[in-house]
Every structure is written in structure tokens, then in C-alpha cells.
Amino acid sequence: MVYEGLLDRYGALLNLPAHTGQVSLLEGNTPLIPLPRLAQELGGGFELYVKFEGLNPTGSFKDRGMTAAISEAAGRGVETVICASTGNTAASAAAYAARAGLRAVVLIPEGKVAAGKLAGAVAYGAQVIQVQGSFDDALALVIEISNRTPIALVNSLNPYRLEGQKTAAFEICDTLQAAPDWLCLPVGNAGNITAYWMGFRQYDALKQTGLPKVLGVQAEGAAPLVLGRPVEKPETVATAIRIGRPARGEQALQAAEESGGRIIAVSDSAILSMQRRLAAEGVWVEPASATGLAGLAAEIQRKRLYGRDQRVVAICTGHGLKDPDIISQTMRAPLRVHASLAALEEVLGSITNT
Ligand SMILES: *Cc1c(COP(=O)(O)O)cnc(C)c1O
């Protein structure tokens, strides 16, 4: 069977209006990569997989929701779409709008967007507007604009985004033939955790695939759902989850509670160290994407979660290429040698002897 994207594969299970078109870049269908070495290091005795969402067309899971939101908007005759974004939504909206022949306007918080994301939005031809404020300020503005004009909002407040994002839960169940025991993922604006929970519940009702416990993980400097109040000036290296007022915060808390899981926070250093650990196994993700696994490691260490005899799936939401600076900032300069065999042999000797 030829793969034609998520709406083609799972459209019958998504609650989308009849006028919805089919705007696809063949998103989804991302791999579930087993990480037995990391599982062993975390105590062993359980199966660990990462769903590498960085392998979507624009490098993040946002493409799952965007194929649905842009397909709906295009089918309704919308000409311009708008979103606020910490970066990945902007790149995704820009790409799918380009695919559909629509105009995209993206608002980003000033100075806090990773280089690969901004470049993506520009490359796909979006009009990029920097707001002198936070993501939360930018979101409030685009909500207001979409209420006053025919411009369509494609943030995850748009219900079709969540319909598309549910498909990641379907894929996990299809691959494992059941839901995992635990699902770990980063939480920013909280659309994704909400969509996963919707998806797992729907599949369970349909196919008795069971339900996972959900561990949502925020960064300590941007943890409104752990603190129980908004954070005015969220701060974290994980820019994709640098959000102080999650639009779907209530639903995220409900998903965690209903599932028997919870929402916790981890430090930036734990996030960066898990990013390195994943890369050491060949999976390079952006910092936010290592947050779910950093939370898993912390919970196992505190003995608040026993991996034993369980299957754990961690969602790696975006690709490492999105945020090259995080790596190059702390990188040692490459070794330099004369273009001679003797010089190379000398350097190689010092490397292989250590
Ligand atoms: C958007 C995003 C998140 C957070 O998802 P929410 O739905 O806002 O909770 C996490 N990681 C990456 C890479 C993202 O792009």
C-alpha cells in the first residue's frame, strides 16, 4: 500500500469537518527505536523505546497536527493562517501553508527561537514577526486577531491540530500491538499530552489496546503545571517548552491524573545531559525532546517509578538539527593538522591511546 500521509491512513478516526481537504507532506509513520543500552543504565529489566518525531517532514511532531489544521483551513477557503510559536509550529505552519498555496504569518518571541526553526519558517516563505515579549504574549495576540479577522489560527487551540496529533498514539499501538505501560513526554503548551491521551483512549475503546500511565515533564524554569500557577518569565534551554501559561494546562493535568501518571519538572542540566546521552546512542534531538526521558530517569532514581517488566515509550518531539547552537556553544574546536600523513598519524596516535 502506498503511504499517503496521516489523513489518508487514519482520517476515518479523526473528527474533521466534511470540507477538509488533503494537504500532506507524508508526515507521521515515525520509527519507534528501541534503546536497550539506556534501559540497562536506568536499572534494566524493562523495554524502552523512543518515538523519534524529529523525523517528520519539518523536523518535529507539529506536522501531525498541521496536516489536519491546514487541510481543514484550505478546504474552508481560508487564505491566510497565523500562529504564535517557539519555533517548530512556525516552521510546520509555514511548510503546510506553502504546500496548500496559503499565506502564513508566524509570531515568535524575540530572541528566543532556535536557529534551525527560524530558518525553516523563512525558507518555507512565512511572514515572520518578532514580538517584543514572550510566547504567551504572542499567543494572546494571535487569538485576538483570529477572532477579529478571517485569518485562521493554527495553534493547538485549533481542535484539528489535536485530531492530527492523536495519530502518534495510534501508531505506537499499531507498532507494539498494545499501548505501552508508561508514556513520557515533554509538556509546553500541553497540546501534545492532551492529544496523546485522546488518541490512546479512542484506540482502547475501539481495539482494547489498553492505556498507558502518562508522565508529563516540564523544565524547572517553566513549570506552571507543577507549581500550580502561571510563570511570568519562563526560562529554560529547552526553548520549545519555554511556556508559562499553557493553553491546555487543565487538560494536561487531567490526562496525567486519569492515567495514573503525573507531571513533574527536571533541571536544564538534566535535560542537556539526557540530550548527550541520547546522541551517544545515535539519536540527536533538540533539548526539549530529551525532557521526557530526563523525567523518566529522575523518577526511576527516586524509586517513584519502577521500570521492571514494563514497556516505556518516550516521545522525542523534535530533531537536534533544529538547535545547532546548543551543541556548538560548548563544543571544543576541531583538532587541526597539517595536510600530511605524519601529522595525521601523530594525532590519531594520541586519540587511540587515551
Ligand atoms: C511544541 C513542542 C513541544 C511541546 O509540545 P506542547 O504540545 O506545546 O506541550 C515539545 N517539544 C518540541 C520539540 C516541540 O516543538
The ligand as a MOL file (V3000), in Angstrom:
LIG
                    3D

  0  0  0     0  0            999 V3000
M  V30 BEGIN CTAB
M  V30 COUNTS 15 15 0 0 0
M  V30 BEGIN ATOM
M  V30 1 C 5.8390 22.0660 20.6200 0
M  V30 2 C 6.9380 21.2430 21.1950 0
M  V30 3 C 6.8660 20.6770 22.4750 0
M  V30 4 C 5.7340 20.9240 23.4140 0
M  V30 5 O 4.5040 20.4510 22.9600 0
M  V30 6 P 3.1580 21.0480 23.5820 0
M  V30 7 O 2.0790 20.4860 22.7680 0
M  V30 8 O 3.2870 22.5510 23.4430 0
M  V30 9 O 3.1330 20.6660 25.0120 0
M  V30 10 C 7.9060 19.8710 22.8940 0
M  V30 11 N 8.9800 19.6350 22.1170 0
M  V30 12 C 9.0870 20.1680 20.8810 0
M  V30 13 C 10.2970 19.8830 20.0850 0
M  V30 14 C 8.0700 20.9880 20.3800 0
M  V30 15 O 8.1950 21.5200 19.1650 0
M  V30 END ATOM
M  V30 BEGIN BOND
M  V30 1 1 1 2
M  V30 2 1 2 3
M  V30 3 2 2 14
M  V30 4 1 3 4
M  V30 5 2 3 10
M  V30 6 1 4 5
M  V30 7 1 5 6
M  V30 8 2 6 7
M  V30 9 1 6 8
M  V30 10 1 6 9
M  V30 11 1 10 11
M  V30 12 2 11 12
M  V30 13 1 12 13
M  V30 14 1 12 14
M  V30 15 1 14 15
M  V30 END BOND
M  V30 END CTAB
M  END
